[in-house]
Amino acid sequence: MCLFLLIFGFIGLSVADINVLSPEDKCIANIRKEIKGRNVSRNLGGIVGIGWDDLTNTATLPILSISYKQCRSVPDGDFLIPDNVIVFPIKEANIQQASSIHDKFSSYKADLNMGFKGSLGIGFSGFGGSGSMSMEMQIGKQHMEQHELKCFSNTVEYHAFNLIATESAGFEKSFTDRLVEIAENVKAGTFLLAQYNAESLIGDYGTHVTNKALAGASIKMLSFTKADNETDKLSIKAKLTAGFKANILGIAKSDMEMHASLGLNFESKSYSSESQTLLITKGGPDVNKLFGQSPDGNKLSVDSVVGLTREGIPLFNLIHRGVLNGYDPKTMRMVQDLIYNATQEYYKHNTIPGCNHPHINYFYKVRAKVLKKTYPQIV
């Protein structure tokens, strides 16, 4: 009897109603059923149309609604496309390799900031803190400014699609509910509460919404070490580049960021024991397969793609009748101003412009007396 129930249960699962599936899985099941040979198994959701924290370079919460009612897929049929996304495939995308040396932290920082381009609008031109709280930025600052090391960067990238988000599918209800709450505070005259809710919105959703992205996969190796002269730098660069090309496929096996003190083990005594290598992968999880060559040339088999570079617009630019329907122009303008001011305050309270002394105490505001005693010339 138990065996009969077990077998019956398996049969029940195999013919389960498709309605119990998620919207994207329902689309995938329908496409596989109706189009023979179309093995869609992944989607491009969550890359554009989401909130973005410009200081930490991290995604936050969905802002534009993500739906799959149209059941669209990319031309080769590998990825499902959300209804609010326009996709431009990069058909002749080969592996792009880059190797560079960063002598100064400013050069390293400029290279990292290429990952996100935000349109800040009038009044934000004085803030240069994009990505300043990210993991890569903090590690670079520690090694290059505190320990005075050079950075050697090796990168392999695969570019798959250009994505553009639209408002055609509307906004996430949780996001519009937060905006409505601020608007109701304004109508009720509780401006302090409206200010608090606007600042909470920035804290939860970030400073921007991503509206464009380059989707693909990448592996980056950042190596920090001493280099006393140009000869040393060129020698280190050559060895690291050769090792990166020869061994990287055997090292990277995860789509998560990995930290590895690999050890450079060079013969020259000029290389410091503080040398460290940071390996970062984006995309996967089958990175070895992702970067394997196909028989027709240097093409890639894509298992998973993520946003490599993104563009975004500030949240306060989203305030219009489409998102706050039923409110008068004055109320919408006040909501926009509150979110604009909250964004400014977020940048002001989380960035410290200037002060790039290599041995500076970055917590100088907390220990001002110690700093004045140690570095009287810069206080």
MARTORFI-76707 format. One line per 3 residues: their letters; for each residue x, y, z of C-alpha. Coordinates in Angstrom, 1 decimal. Example, Ala and Ser with C-alpha at 12.3 -4.5 7.8 and 13.67 -1.06 7.14 Angstrom:
as> 12.3:-4.5:7.8 | 13.7:-1.1:7.1
This chain:
mcl> 0.0:0.0:0.0 | 2.8:2.4:0.9 | 4.6:1.5:-2.3
fll> 1.4:2.3:-4.3 | 1.0:5.7:-2.6 | 4.7:6.5:-3.3
ifg> 4.4:5.6:-7.0 | 1.1:7.5:-7.3 | 2.8:10.6:-5.7
fig> 5.6:10.6:-8.3 | 3.0:10.3:-11.1 | 1.1:13.2:-9.6
lsv> 4.3:15.3:-9.5 | 5.1:14.5:-13.2 | 1.7:15.7:-14.4
adi> 1.4:18.6:-12.0 | -0.6:21.6:-13.1 | 1.7:24.2:-14.8
nvl> 0.0:26.9:-12.9 | 1.9:26.0:-9.7 | 5.1:27.2:-11.4
spe> 6.6:30.7:-11.1 | 5.8:33.0:-14.1 | 9.3:32.6:-15.6
dkc> 9.3:28.8:-15.2 | 5.8:28.7:-16.7 | 7.1:30.5:-19.8
ian> 10.1:28.2:-20.0 | 7.8:25.1:-19.8 | 5.5:26.5:-22.5
irk> 8.4:27.5:-24.9 | 10.0:24.0:-24.5 | 6.6:22.4:-25.3
eik> 5.7:24.5:-28.3 | 9.1:25.1:-29.9 | 11.1:21.9:-30.4
grn> 14.8:22.3:-29.7 | 14.4:25.6:-27.8 | 16.1:24.7:-24.5
vsr> 15.4:27.9:-22.5 | 16.5:27.4:-18.9 | 17.6:30.8:-17.7
nlg> 16.3:34.4:-17.6 | 17.8:37.9:-17.8 | 15.8:39.3:-14.9
giv> 17.4:41.3:-12.1 | 20.1:42.9:-14.2 | 18.3:46.2:-15.1
gig> 15.3:47.8:-13.5 | 16.7:47.3:-10.0 | 17.8:49.7:-7.3
wdd> 21.5:50.5:-7.1 | 23.7:51.9:-4.3 | 26.3:54.1:-6.0
ltn> 28.6:54.2:-3.0 | 28.8:50.4:-2.4 | 28.4:49.4:-6.0
tat> 25.7:46.9:-5.0 | 22.2:46.0:-6.2 | 19.3:46.6:-3.7
lpi> 15.6:45.9:-4.4 | 13.5:45.7:-7.6 | 12.0:49.0:-8.7
lsi> 10.6:48.3:-12.2 | 8.1:45.5:-12.3 | 9.6:42.2:-13.5
syk> 7.1:40.0:-15.4 | 7.2:37.4:-18.1 | 3.7:37.6:-19.7
qcr> 5.1:38.0:-23.2 | 7.3:34.9:-22.9 | 10.1:36.4:-25.1
svp> 13.5:34.8:-25.4 | 16.8:35.9:-27.0 | 17.4:34.9:-30.7
dgd> 19.4:31.8:-29.8 | 16.7:30.8:-27.3 | 19.0:30.4:-24.3
fli> 17.6:33.2:-22.1 | 14.1:34.4:-21.2 | 13.6:38.2:-21.5
pdn> 11.5:40.1:-18.9 | 8.6:42.2:-20.4 | 10.2:45.5:-19.4
viv> 13.6:44.8:-21.1 | 14.9:45.4:-24.6 | 17.8:43.2:-25.6
fpi> 20.5:43.8:-28.2 | 22.7:40.7:-28.7 | 26.4:41.2:-29.3
kea> 26.7:38.5:-31.9 | 30.5:38.6:-32.5 | 31.6:38.9:-28.9
niq> 35.0:37.2:-28.3 | 37.0:37.0:-25.1 | 38.4:40.4:-24.3
qas> 41.7:40.3:-22.4 | 43.3:43.3:-20.6 | 46.4:43.7:-18.5
sih> 47.3:46.9:-16.7 | 49.5:48.5:-14.0 | 48.2:51.0:-11.5
dkf> 50.9:53.0:-9.9 | 48.5:55.2:-8.0 | 45.3:54.7:-6.2
ssy> 43.6:57.3:-8.3 | 44.2:55.3:-11.4 | 43.0:52.1:-9.7
kad> 39.8:53.9:-8.6 | 39.1:55.4:-12.0 | 39.3:51.9:-13.5
lnm> 36.9:50.4:-11.0 | 34.4:53.3:-11.4 | 33.9:52.2:-15.0
gfk> 31.5:49.6:-13.7 | 28.6:52.0:-13.0 | 27.8:55.3:-14.6
gsl> 25.1:57.3:-12.8 | 23.4:60.4:-14.1 | 23.5:62.5:-10.9
gig> 21.9:65.6:-12.1 | 22.3:69.2:-11.1 | 23.7:69.7:-7.6
fsg> 25.7:66.4:-7.5 | 28.7:67.4:-9.5 | 30.8:67.9:-6.4
fgg> 30.4:64.2:-5.2 | 33.1:61.8:-6.5 | 32.3:59.0:-4.2
sgs> 31.0:56.4:-6.7 | 31.9:53.0:-5.5 | 34.0:54.3:-2.6
msm> 32.5:51.9:-0.1 | 32.8:48.8:-2.3 | 34.9:45.8:-1.3
emq> 37.3:46.3:-4.2 | 37.8:50.0:-3.4 | 38.5:49.4:0.2
igk> 41.0:46.7:-0.5 | 42.8:48.8:-3.1 | 42.9:51.8:-0.7
qhm> 44.4:49.6:2.1 | 47.1:48.1:-0.1 | 48.0:51.0:-2.3
eqh> 47.8:53.9:0.2 | 48.6:52.3:3.5 | 51.2:49.7:2.4
elk> 52.3:51.7:-0.8 | 51.9:48.7:-3.1 | 51.4:48.7:-6.8
cfs> 48.4:47.0:-8.4 | 48.7:44.6:-11.4 | 45.3:43.9:-13.0
ntv> 44.4:41.1:-15.4 | 40.9:40.7:-16.8 | 39.0:38.4:-19.1
eyh> 35.5:39.4:-20.1 | 32.8:38.0:-22.3 | 30.2:40.4:-23.6
afn> 26.8:38.8:-24.4 | 24.0:41.4:-24.5 | 23.2:45.1:-24.1
lia> 20.1:45.5:-22.0 | 17.8:48.6:-21.7 | 14.9:48.7:-19.1
tes> 11.6:50.5:-19.9 | 8.6:51.4:-17.7 | 6.2:49.4:-19.9
agf> 5.5:46.8:-17.3 | 5.1:49.4:-14.5 | 6.7:49.6:-11.1
eks> 7.0:47.2:-8.2 | 4.1:47.7:-5.8 | 6.4:47.8:-2.8
ftd> 8.3:50.7:-4.3 | 5.2:52.7:-5.3 | 3.7:52.0:-1.8
rlv> 6.8:53.7:-0.3 | 6.3:56.7:-2.6 | 2.6:57.0:-1.8
eia> 3.5:57.0:1.9 | 5.8:60.0:1.4 | 3.1:61.7:-0.7
env> 0.5:61.1:2.0 | 2.9:62.6:4.6 | 3.2:65.7:2.5
kag> -0.5:66.1:2.1 | -1.0:65.7:5.9 | 1.7:68.3:6.6
tfl> 3.9:65.9:8.5 | 7.1:66.9:6.8 | 9.5:65.5:9.3
laq> 8.0:62.1:8.8 | 8.1:62.6:5.0 | 11.8:63.4:5.3
yna> 12.4:60.3:7.4 | 10.6:58.1:4.9 | 12.5:59.6:2.0
esl> 15.8:58.9:3.7 | 14.7:55.4:4.5 | 13.8:54.9:0.8
igd> 17.3:55.8:-0.3 | 18.7:53.5:2.4 | 16.7:50.6:1.2
ygt> 16.6:51.1:-2.6 | 19.9:52.9:-3.1 | 20.6:56.1:-5.1
hvt> 19.7:55.0:-8.6 | 17.7:52.7:-10.7 | 19.7:50.8:-13.4
nka> 18.2:51.4:-16.8 | 21.1:50.1:-19.0 | 23.6:47.3:-18.6
lag> 26.2:45.3:-20.5 | 25.5:41.6:-19.6 | 28.2:39.0:-19.8
asi> 30.8:37.3:-17.6 | 34.3:38.2:-16.3 | 37.2:37.0:-14.3
kml> 39.5:39.6:-12.8 | 42.8:39.1:-10.9 | 44.1:42.0:-8.8
sft> 47.7:41.5:-7.5 | 49.2:43.9:-5.0 | 53.0:43.9:-4.5
kad> 56.1:46.1:-4.2 | 57.8:47.3:-7.4 | 60.8:49.5:-7.0
net> 61.5:50.4:-10.6 | 60.2:50.1:-14.2 | 62.2:46.9:-14.8
dkl> 60.5:45.2:-11.7 | 57.1:46.3:-12.8 | 57.4:45.0:-16.3
sik> 58.8:41.7:-15.0 | 56.0:41.3:-12.5 | 53.4:42.2:-15.1
akl> 54.8:39.6:-17.6 | 54.8:36.8:-15.0 | 51.4:37.6:-13.6
tag> 49.9:37.8:-17.1 | 51.4:34.5:-18.1 | 50.2:32.8:-14.9
fka> 46.7:34.3:-15.4 | 46.4:33.0:-18.9 | 47.8:29.6:-18.0
nil> 46.1:28.9:-14.7 | 43.0:31.0:-14.3 | 40.6:28.4:-15.7
gia> 41.8:25.9:-13.1 | 41.4:28.5:-10.3 | 38.0:30.0:-10.9
ksd> 35.2:27.5:-10.3 | 32.6:29.7:-8.6 | 30.3:32.6:-9.4
mem> 31.1:34.1:-6.0 | 33.8:36.6:-5.3 | 36.8:34.7:-4.0
has> 39.7:35.9:-2.0 | 43.0:34.0:-2.3 | 46.5:34.9:-1.0
lgl> 48.1:33.0:-3.9 | 51.6:34.2:-3.1 | 53.8:35.5:-5.9
nfe> 57.0:33.7:-5.0 | 59.3:35.8:-7.1 | 63.1:35.5:-6.7
sks> 63.7:39.3:-6.4 | 64.1:40.5:-2.8 | 62.1:43.7:-3.7
yss> 58.8:41.8:-3.5 | 57.1:42.4:-0.1 | 55.7:39.7:2.1
esq> 52.5:41.9:2.1 | 51.9:40.8:-1.5 | 48.3:39.6:-2.1
tll> 46.1:38.5:-5.0 | 42.4:39.1:-5.1 | 40.4:36.9:-7.6
itk> 36.9:38.1:-8.6 | 34.6:36.2:-10.9 | 31.2:37.5:-12.2
ggp> 28.9:35.1:-14.0 | 28.9:31.3:-13.9 | 28.5:29.0:-12.1
dvn> 30.3:26.8:-14.7 | 33.2:29.3:-15.3 | 35.4:26.6:-17.0
klf> 32.7:25.9:-19.5 | 31.8:29.5:-19.8 | 35.3:30.4:-21.0
gqs> 35.9:27.3:-23.2 | 36.6:27.7:-26.9 | 34.1:26.3:-29.4
pdg> 35.3:24.5:-32.6 | 34.4:27.5:-34.8 | 36.8:29.9:-33.1
nkl> 37.2:31.9:-29.9 | 33.5:31.8:-29.0 | 32.0:31.1:-25.6
svd> 29.3:28.7:-24.3 | 27.3:31.0:-21.9 | 25.9:29.3:-18.8
svv> 25.1:32.5:-16.8 | 25.5:36.2:-17.4 | 25.4:39.1:-15.0
glt> 25.7:42.9:-15.3 | 29.3:43.9:-16.0 | 28.7:47.6:-16.5
reg> 25.6:49.5:-15.7 | 24.1:53.0:-16.2 | 21.4:54.4:-13.9
ipl> 19.3:57.4:-13.2 | 18.6:58.9:-9.8 | 15.5:57.8:-7.9
fnl> 14.1:61.3:-7.7 | 13.9:61.4:-11.5 | 11.3:58.6:-11.4
ihr> 8.6:60.8:-9.8 | 5.9:61.5:-12.3 | 2.2:60.8:-12.9
gvl> 2.9:57.3:-14.0 | 4.2:56.3:-10.6 | 2.2:58.7:-8.4
ngy> -1.1:58.7:-10.1 | -3.8:60.8:-8.6 | -1.6:63.4:-6.8
dpk> -1.4:67.0:-7.9 | 1.8:68.5:-9.4 | 2.7:70.4:-6.2
tmr> 2.7:67.2:-4.1 | 4.7:65.3:-6.7 | 7.3:68.1:-6.8
mvq> 7.6:68.1:-3.0 | 8.1:64.3:-3.0 | 10.8:64.7:-5.7
dli> 12.5:67.4:-3.6 | 12.5:65.2:-0.5 | 14.1:62.2:-2.3
yna> 16.6:64.6:-4.0 | 17.6:66.0:-0.6 | 17.8:62.5:0.9
tqe> 20.1:61.5:-1.9 | 22.4:64.5:-1.3 | 22.5:63.7:2.5
yyk> 23.4:60.1:1.8 | 26.4:61.2:-0.2 | 27.4:63.9:2.3
hnt> 27.3:61.7:5.3 | 29.1:58.7:3.7 | 32.0:60.4:1.8
ipg> 35.0:62.4:3.0 | 36.5:64.4:0.1 | 40.2:64.9:-0.1
cnh> 42.8:63.7:2.5 | 44.8:61.1:0.6 | 47.9:61.0:2.8
phi> 49.3:57.4:2.5 | 49.5:56.9:6.3 | 46.4:58.8:7.2
nyf> 44.0:57.6:9.9 | 40.7:57.3:8.0 | 38.8:57.5:11.3
ykv> 40.3:61.0:12.0 | 36.9:62.4:13.0 | 36.7:59.9:15.8
rak> 40.2:60.4:17.0 | 40.9:64.0:16.1 | 43.3:64.6:19.0
vlk> 45.5:61.6:18.0 | 45.6:62.8:14.4 | 46.6:66.4:15.4
kty> 49.4:65.0:17.5 | 50.6:62.6:14.9 | 50.2:64.7:11.7
pqi> 50.1:68.4:12.9 | 51.1:69.5:9.4 | 47.9:68.3:7.8
v> 45.3:69.2:10.4
